[in-house]
Each structure stands twice: as structure tokens, then as C-alpha cells.
């Protein structure tokens, strides 16, 4: 299979776009987990008061 420069660059751009999307989704998940943990701590603190 012979590929030219344009095809390689198109594939590289597609891969980079997918990687950015996956990174953004992972960051969103981490932020949501941190938010949930913060809410659990606040609820626990309120129960102790």
C-alpha cells in the first residue's frame, strides 16, 4: 500500500482530533469524580455538626 503525504497528514490530524476528544472526556470524568467526592465530604461534615 502506497500512501502520499496528504493521506498521512489527514490520518495524523484525525488521530490528533480523536486524542483531544478522549483527553477532554477523561478530564471531564476526573472533574466529576472530584466534585462528587467534595459533595460527599460536605454531606459527611454536615452530619457531624
mmCIF file of the N, C-alpha and C atoms, coordinates in Angstrom:
data_MODEL
# 
_entry.id   MODEL 
# 
loop_
_atom_site.group_PDB 
_atom_site.id 
_atom_site.type_symbol 
_atom_site.label_atom_id 
_atom_site.label_alt_id 
_atom_site.label_comp_id 
_atom_site.label_asym_id 
_atom_site.label_entity_id 
_atom_site.label_seq_id 
_atom_site.pdbx_PDB_ins_code 
_atom_site.Cartn_x 
_atom_site.Cartn_y 
_atom_site.Cartn_z 
_atom_site.occupancy 
_atom_site.B_iso_or_equiv 
_atom_site.pdbx_formal_charge 
_atom_site.auth_seq_id 
_atom_site.auth_comp_id 
_atom_site.auth_asym_id 
_atom_site.auth_atom_id 
_atom_site.pdbx_PDB_model_num 
ATOM 1   N N  . UNK A 1 1  ? 0.847   -1.184 0.000  1.00 0.00 ? 1  UNK A N  1 
ATOM 2   C CA . UNK A 1 1  ? 0.000   0.000  0.000  1.00 0.00 ? 1  UNK A CA 1 
ATOM 3   C C  . UNK A 1 1  ? 0.887   1.240  0.000  1.00 0.00 ? 1  UNK A C  1 
ATOM 4   N N  . UNK A 1 2  ? 0.656   2.099  -0.947 1.00 0.00 ? 2  UNK A N  1 
ATOM 5   C CA . UNK A 1 2  ? 1.426   3.326  -1.065 1.00 0.00 ? 2  UNK A CA 1 
ATOM 6   C C  . UNK A 1 2  ? 0.528   4.487  -0.648 1.00 0.00 ? 2  UNK A C  1 
ATOM 7   N N  . UNK A 1 3  ? 1.043   5.298  0.277  1.00 0.00 ? 3  UNK A N  1 
ATOM 8   C CA . UNK A 1 3  ? 0.279   6.470  0.701  1.00 0.00 ? 3  UNK A CA 1 
ATOM 9   C C  . UNK A 1 3  ? 1.093   7.713  0.416  1.00 0.00 ? 3  UNK A C  1 
ATOM 10  N N  . UNK A 1 4  ? 0.390   8.774  0.132  1.00 0.00 ? 4  UNK A N  1 
ATOM 11  C CA . UNK A 1 4  ? 1.098   10.016 -0.117 1.00 0.00 ? 4  UNK A CA 1 
ATOM 12  C C  . UNK A 1 4  ? 1.049   10.900 1.133  1.00 0.00 ? 4  UNK A C  1 
ATOM 13  N N  . UNK A 1 5  ? 1.749   11.990 1.063  1.00 0.00 ? 5  UNK A N  1 
ATOM 14  C CA . UNK A 1 5  ? 1.873   12.900 2.205  1.00 0.00 ? 5  UNK A CA 1 
ATOM 15  C C  . UNK A 1 5  ? 0.511   13.402 2.685  1.00 0.00 ? 5  UNK A C  1 
ATOM 16  N N  . UNK A 1 6  ? -0.357  13.768 1.766  1.00 0.00 ? 6  UNK A N  1 
ATOM 17  C CA . UNK A 1 6  ? -1.675  14.297 2.142  1.00 0.00 ? 6  UNK A CA 1 
ATOM 18  C C  . UNK A 1 6  ? -2.493  13.269 2.920  1.00 0.00 ? 6  UNK A C  1 
ATOM 19  N N  . UNK A 1 7  ? -2.436  12.015 2.490  1.00 0.00 ? 7  UNK A N  1 
ATOM 20  C CA . UNK A 1 7  ? -3.176  10.967 3.197  1.00 0.00 ? 7  UNK A CA 1 
ATOM 21  C C  . UNK A 1 7  ? -2.620  10.756 4.605  1.00 0.00 ? 7  UNK A C  1 
ATOM 22  N N  . UNK A 1 8  ? -1.310  10.779 4.714  1.00 0.00 ? 8  UNK A N  1 
ATOM 23  C CA . UNK A 1 8  ? -0.675  10.620 6.029  1.00 0.00 ? 8  UNK A CA 1 
ATOM 24  C C  . UNK A 1 8  ? -1.067  11.770 6.945  1.00 0.00 ? 8  UNK A C  1 
ATOM 25  N N  . UNK A 1 9  ? -1.021  12.996 6.433  1.00 0.00 ? 9  UNK A N  1 
ATOM 26  C CA . UNK A 1 9  ? -1.373  14.159 7.251  1.00 0.00 ? 9  UNK A CA 1 
ATOM 27  C C  . UNK A 1 9  ? -2.848  14.130 7.645  1.00 0.00 ? 9  UNK A C  1 
ATOM 28  N N  . UNK A 1 10 ? -3.700  13.679 6.748  1.00 0.00 ? 10 UNK A N  1 
ATOM 29  C CA . UNK A 1 10 ? -5.123  13.576 7.069  1.00 0.00 ? 10 UNK A CA 1 
ATOM 30  C C  . UNK A 1 10 ? -5.317  12.591 8.222  1.00 0.00 ? 10 UNK A C  1 
ATOM 31  N N  . UNK A 1 11 ? -4.644  11.451 8.153  1.00 0.00 ? 11 UNK A N  1 
ATOM 32  C CA . UNK A 1 11 ? -4.743  10.452 9.217  1.00 0.00 ? 11 UNK A CA 1 
ATOM 33  C C  . UNK A 1 11 ? -4.162  10.987 10.527 1.00 0.00 ? 11 UNK A C  1 
ATOM 34  N N  . UNK A 1 12 ? -3.052  11.705 10.452 1.00 0.00 ? 12 UNK A N  1 
ATOM 35  C CA . UNK A 1 12 ? -2.452  12.302 11.653 1.00 0.00 ? 12 UNK A CA 1 
ATOM 36  C C  . UNK A 1 12 ? -3.411  13.305 12.294 1.00 0.00 ? 12 UNK A C  1 
ATOM 37  N N  . UNK A 1 13 ? -4.042  14.121 11.484 1.00 0.00 ? 13 UNK A N  1 
ATOM 38  C CA . UNK A 1 13 ? -4.998  15.106 12.002 1.00 0.00 ? 13 UNK A CA 1 
ATOM 39  C C  . UNK A 1 13 ? -6.205  14.427 12.631 1.00 0.00 ? 13 UNK A C  1 
ATOM 40  N N  . UNK A 1 14 ? -6.683  13.370 11.989 1.00 0.00 ? 14 UNK A N  1 
ATOM 41  C CA . UNK A 1 14 ? -7.816  12.622 12.537 1.00 0.00 ? 14 UNK A CA 1 
ATOM 42  C C  . UNK A 1 14 ? -7.440  12.013 13.884 1.00 0.00 ? 14 UNK A C  1 
ATOM 43  N N  . UNK A 1 15 ? -6.253  11.431 13.957 1.00 0.00 ? 15 UNK A N  1 
ATOM 44  C CA . UNK A 1 15 ? -5.788  10.829 15.211 1.00 0.00 ? 15 UNK A CA 1 
ATOM 45  C C  . UNK A 1 15 ? -5.636  11.877 16.305 1.00 0.00 ? 15 UNK A C  1 
ATOM 46  N N  . UNK A 1 16 ? -5.096  13.022 15.955 1.00 0.00 ? 16 UNK A N  1 
ATOM 47  C CA . UNK A 1 16 ? -4.909  14.091 16.936 1.00 0.00 ? 16 UNK A CA 1 
ATOM 48  C C  . UNK A 1 16 ? -6.259  14.597 17.440 1.00 0.00 ? 16 UNK A C  1 
ATOM 49  N N  . UNK A 1 17 ? -7.214  14.727 16.542 1.00 0.00 ? 17 UNK A N  1 
ATOM 50  C CA . UNK A 1 17 ? -8.552  15.187 16.927 1.00 0.00 ? 17 UNK A CA 1 
ATOM 51  C C  . UNK A 1 17 ? -9.200  14.190 17.887 1.00 0.00 ? 17 UNK A C  1 
ATOM 52  N N  . UNK A 1 18 ? -9.087  12.914 17.584 1.00 0.00 ? 18 UNK A N  1 
ATOM 53  C CA . UNK A 1 18 ? -9.637  11.877 18.451 1.00 0.00 ? 18 UNK A CA 1 
ATOM 54  C C  . UNK A 1 18 ? -8.949  11.894 19.814 1.00 0.00 ? 18 UNK A C  1 
ATOM 55  N N  . UNK A 1 19 ? -7.641  12.069 19.827 1.00 0.00 ? 19 UNK A N  1 
ATOM 56  C CA . UNK A 1 19 ? -6.897  12.118 21.088 1.00 0.00 ? 19 UNK A CA 1 
ATOM 57  C C  . UNK A 1 19 ? -7.349  13.300 21.939 1.00 0.00 ? 19 UNK A C  1 
ATOM 58  N N  . UNK A 1 20 ? -7.550  14.453 21.320 1.00 0.00 ? 20 UNK A N  1 
ATOM 59  C CA . UNK A 1 20 ? -8.033  15.628 22.062 1.00 0.00 ? 20 UNK A CA 1 
ATOM 60  C C  . UNK A 1 20 ? -9.415  15.369 22.646 1.00 0.00 ? 20 UNK A C  1 
ATOM 61  N N  . UNK A 1 21 ? -10.276 14.726 21.868 1.00 0.00 ? 21 UNK A N  1 
ATOM 62  C CA . UNK A 1 21 ? -11.624 14.410 22.336 1.00 0.00 ? 21 UNK A CA 1 
ATOM 63  C C  . UNK A 1 21 ? -11.563 13.452 23.527 1.00 0.00 ? 21 UNK A C  1 
ATOM 64  N N  . UNK A 1 22 ? -10.728 12.429 23.423 1.00 0.00 ? 22 UNK A N  1 
ATOM 65  C CA . UNK A 1 22 ? -10.589 11.464 24.519 1.00 0.00 ? 22 UNK A CA 1 
ATOM 66  C C  . UNK A 1 22 ? -10.008 12.128 25.762 1.00 0.00 ? 22 UNK A C  1 
ATOM 67  N N  . UNK A 1 23 ? -9.027  13.001 25.577 1.00 0.00 ? 23 UNK A N  1 
ATOM 68  C CA . UNK A 1 23 ? -8.437  13.717 26.714 1.00 0.00 ? 23 UNK A CA 1 
ATOM 69  C C  . UNK A 1 23 ? -9.475  14.597 27.405 1.00 0.00 ? 23 UNK A C  1 
ATOM 70  N N  . UNK A 1 24 ? -10.284 15.281 26.619 1.00 0.00 ? 24 UNK A N  1 
ATOM 71  C CA . UNK A 1 24 ? -11.316 16.149 27.189 1.00 0.00 ? 24 UNK A CA 1 
ATOM 72  C C  . UNK A 1 24 ? -12.337 15.329 27.971 1.00 0.00 ? 24 UNK A C  1 
ATOM 73  N N  . UNK A 1 25 ? -12.711 14.178 27.445 1.00 0.00 ? 25 UNK A N  1 
ATOM 74  C CA . UNK A 1 25 ? -13.673 13.309 28.132 1.00 0.00 ? 25 UNK A CA 1 
ATOM 75  C C  . UNK A 1 25 ? -13.079 12.781 29.436 1.00 0.00 ? 25 UNK A C  1 
ATOM 76  N N  . UNK A 1 26 ? -11.818 12.395 29.405 1.00 0.00 ? 26 UNK A N  1 
ATOM 77  C CA . UNK A 1 26 ? -11.157 11.902 30.619 1.00 0.00 ? 26 UNK A CA 1 
ATOM 78  C C  . UNK A 1 26 ? -11.081 13.006 31.673 1.00 0.00 ? 26 UNK A C  1 
ATOM 79  N N  . UNK A 1 27 ? -10.755 14.217 31.249 1.00 0.00 ? 27 UNK A N  1 
ATOM 80  C CA . UNK A 1 27 ? -10.698 15.344 32.176 1.00 0.00 ? 27 UNK A CA 1 
ATOM 81  C C  . UNK A 1 27 ? -12.072 15.608 32.785 1.00 0.00 ? 27 UNK A C  1 
ATOM 82  N N  . UNK A 1 28 ? -13.119 15.534 31.969 1.00 0.00 ? 28 UNK A N  1 
ATOM 83  C CA . UNK A 1 28 ? -14.474 15.737 32.466 1.00 0.00 ? 28 UNK A CA 1 
ATOM 84  C C  . UNK A 1 28 ? -14.825 14.683 33.516 1.00 0.00 ? 28 UNK A C  1 
ATOM 85  N N  . UNK A 1 29 ? -14.442 13.444 33.271 1.00 0.00 ? 29 UNK A N  1 
ATOM 86  C CA . UNK A 1 29 ? -14.717 12.372 34.235 1.00 0.00 ? 29 UNK A CA 1 
ATOM 87  C C  . UNK A 1 29 ? -13.982 12.617 35.548 1.00 0.00 ? 29 UNK A C  1 
ATOM 88  N N  . UNK A 1 30 ? -12.723 13.012 35.459 1.00 0.00 ? 30 UNK A N  1 
ATOM 89  C CA . UNK A 1 30 ? -11.939 13.278 36.666 1.00 0.00 ? 30 UNK A CA 1 
ATOM 90  C C  . UNK A 1 30 ? -12.556 14.424 37.454 1.00 0.00 ? 30 UNK A C  1 
ATOM 91  N N  . UNK A 1 31 ? -12.935 15.494 36.759 1.00 0.00 ? 31 UNK A N  1 
ATOM 92  C CA . UNK A 1 31 ? -13.547 16.638 37.436 1.00 0.00 ? 31 UNK A CA 1 
ATOM 93  C C  . UNK A 1 31 ? -14.861 16.245 38.098 1.00 0.00 ? 31 UNK A C  1 
ATOM 94  N N  . UNK A 1 32 ? -15.648 15.397 37.442 1.00 0.00 ? 32 UNK A N  1 
ATOM 95  C CA . UNK A 1 32 ? -16.915 14.948 38.023 1.00 0.00 ? 32 UNK A CA 1 
ATOM 96  C C  . UNK A 1 32 ? -16.664 14.094 39.266 1.00 0.00 ? 32 UNK A C  1 
ATOM 97  N N  . UNK A 1 33 ? -15.664 13.224 39.212 1.00 0.00 ? 33 UNK A N  1 
ATOM 98  C CA . UNK A 1 33 ? -15.329 12.406 40.382 1.00 0.00 ? 33 UNK A CA 1 
ATOM 99  C C  . UNK A 1 33 ? -14.897 13.289 41.553 1.00 0.00 ? 33 UNK A C  1 
ATOM 100 N N  . UNK A 1 34 ? -14.096 14.307 41.264 1.00 0.00 ? 34 UNK A N  1 
ATOM 101 C CA . UNK A 1 34 ? -13.657 15.227 42.315 1.00 0.00 ? 34 UNK A CA 1 
ATOM 102 C C  . UNK A 1 34 ? -14.842 15.985 42.903 1.00 0.00 ? 34 UNK A C  1 
ATOM 103 N N  . UNK A 1 35 ? -15.774 16.387 42.049 1.00 0.00 ? 35 UNK A N  1 
ATOM 104 C CA . UNK A 1 35 ? -16.962 17.099 42.518 1.00 0.00 ? 35 UNK A CA 1 
ATOM 105 C C  . UNK A 1 35 ? -17.802 16.196 43.422 1.00 0.00 ? 35 UNK A C  1 
ATOM 106 N N  . UNK A 1 36 ? -17.979 14.955 43.023 1.00 0.00 ? 36 UNK A N  1 
ATOM 107 C CA . UNK A 1 36 ? -18.748 14.007 43.829 1.00 0.00 ? 36 UNK A CA 1 
ATOM 108 C C  . UNK A 1 36 ? -18.076 13.777 45.186 1.00 0.00 ? 36 UNK A C  1 
ATOM 109 N N  . UNK A 1 37 ? -16.758 13.643 45.186 1.00 0.00 ? 37 UNK A N  1 
ATOM 110 C CA . UNK A 1 37 ? -16.028 13.448 46.447 1.00 0.00 ? 37 UNK A CA 1 
ATOM 111 C C  . UNK A 1 37 ? -16.191 14.664 47.356 1.00 0.00 ? 37 UNK A C  1 
ATOM 112 N N  . UNK A 1 38 ? -16.128 15.853 46.775 1.00 0.00 ? 38 UNK A N  1 
ATOM 113 C CA . UNK A 1 38 ? -16.303 17.082 47.549 1.00 0.00 ? 38 UNK A CA 1 
ATOM 114 C C  . UNK A 1 38 ? -17.704 17.126 48.169 1.00 0.00 ? 38 UNK A C  1 
ATOM 115 N N  . UNK A 1 39 ? -18.706 16.737 47.400 1.00 0.00 ? 39 UNK A N  1 
ATOM 116 C CA . UNK A 1 39 ? -20.078 16.715 47.918 1.00 0.00 ? 39 UNK A CA 1 
ATOM 117 C C  . UNK A 1 39 ? -20.226 15.689 49.041 1.00 0.00 ? 39 UNK A C  1 
ATOM 118 N N  . UNK A 1 40 ? -19.587 14.532 48.897 1.00 0.00 ? 40 UNK A N  1 
ATOM 119 C CA . UNK A 1 40 ? -19.644 13.520 49.959 1.00 0.00 ? 40 UNK A CA 1 
ATOM 120 C C  . UNK A 1 40 ? -19.022 14.043 51.244 1.00 0.00 ? 40 UNK A C  1 
ATOM 121 N N  . UNK A 1 41 ? -17.882 14.720 51.104 1.00 0.00 ? 41 UNK A N  1 
ATOM 122 C CA . UNK A 1 41 ? -17.222 15.284 52.291 1.00 0.00 ? 41 UNK A CA 1 
ATOM 123 C C  . UNK A 1 41 ? -18.100 16.334 52.959 1.00 0.00 ? 41 UNK A C  1 
ATOM 124 N N  . UNK A 1 42 ? -18.729 17.190 52.158 1.00 0.00 ? 42 UNK A N  1 
ATOM 125 C CA . UNK A 1 42 ? -19.600 18.222 52.716 1.00 0.00 ? 42 UNK A CA 1 
ATOM 126 C C  . UNK A 1 42 ? -20.788 17.596 53.429 1.00 0.00 ? 42 UNK A C  1 
ATOM 127 N N  . UNK A 1 43 ? -21.369 16.559 52.853 1.00 0.00 ? 43 UNK A N  1 
ATOM 128 C CA . UNK A 1 43 ? -22.511 15.888 53.472 1.00 0.00 ? 43 UNK A CA 1 
ATOM 129 C C  . UNK A 1 43 ? -22.083 15.236 54.781 1.00 0.00 ? 43 UNK A C  1 
ATOM 130 N N  . UNK A 1 44 ? -20.920 14.632 54.780 1.00 0.00 ? 44 UNK A N  1 
ATOM 131 C CA . UNK A 1 44 ? -20.413 13.986 55.995 1.00 0.00 ? 44 UNK A CA 1 
ATOM 132 C C  . UNK A 1 44 ? -20.155 15.033 57.075 1.00 0.00 ? 44 UNK A C  1 
ATOM 133 N N  . UNK A 1 45 ? -19.596 16.167 56.668 1.00 0.00 ? 45 UNK A N  1 
ATOM 134 C CA . UNK A 1 45 ? -19.302 17.244 57.619 1.00 0.00 ? 45 UNK A CA 1 
ATOM 135 C C  . UNK A 1 45 ? -20.597 17.769 58.236 1.00 0.00 ? 45 UNK A C  1 
ATOM 136 N N  . UNK A 1 46 ? -21.647 17.920 57.419 1.00 0.00 ? 46 UNK A N  1 
ATOM 137 C CA . UNK A 1 46 ? -22.937 18.402 57.926 1.00 0.00 ? 46 UNK A CA 1 
ATOM 138 C C  . UNK A 1 46 ? -23.541 17.422 58.930 1.00 0.00 ? 46 UNK A C  1 
ATOM 139 N N  . UNK A 1 47 ? -23.368 16.142 58.691 1.00 0.00 ? 47 UNK A N  1 
ATOM 140 C CA . UNK A 1 47 ? -23.907 15.134 59.605 1.00 0.00 ? 47 UNK A CA 1 
ATOM 141 C C  . UNK A 1 47 ? -23.202 15.185 60.954 1.00 0.00 ? 47 UNK A C  1 
ATOM 142 N N  . UNK A 1 48 ? -21.920 15.557 60.940 1.00 0.00 ? 48 UNK A N  1 
ATOM 143 C CA . UNK A 1 48 ? -21.159 15.621 62.185 1.00 0.00 ? 48 UNK A CA 1 
ATOM 144 C C  . UNK A 1 48 ? -21.512 16.848 63.007 1.00 0.00 ? 48 UNK A C  1 
ATOM 145 N N  . UNK A 1 49 ? -22.015 17.882 62.372 1.00 0.00 ? 49 UNK A N  1 
ATOM 146 C CA . UNK A 1 49 ? -22.339 19.124 63.088 1.00 0.00 ? 49 UNK A CA 1 
ATOM 147 C C  . UNK A 1 49 ? -23.664 19.075 63.768 1.00 0.00 ? 49 UNK A C  1 
# 
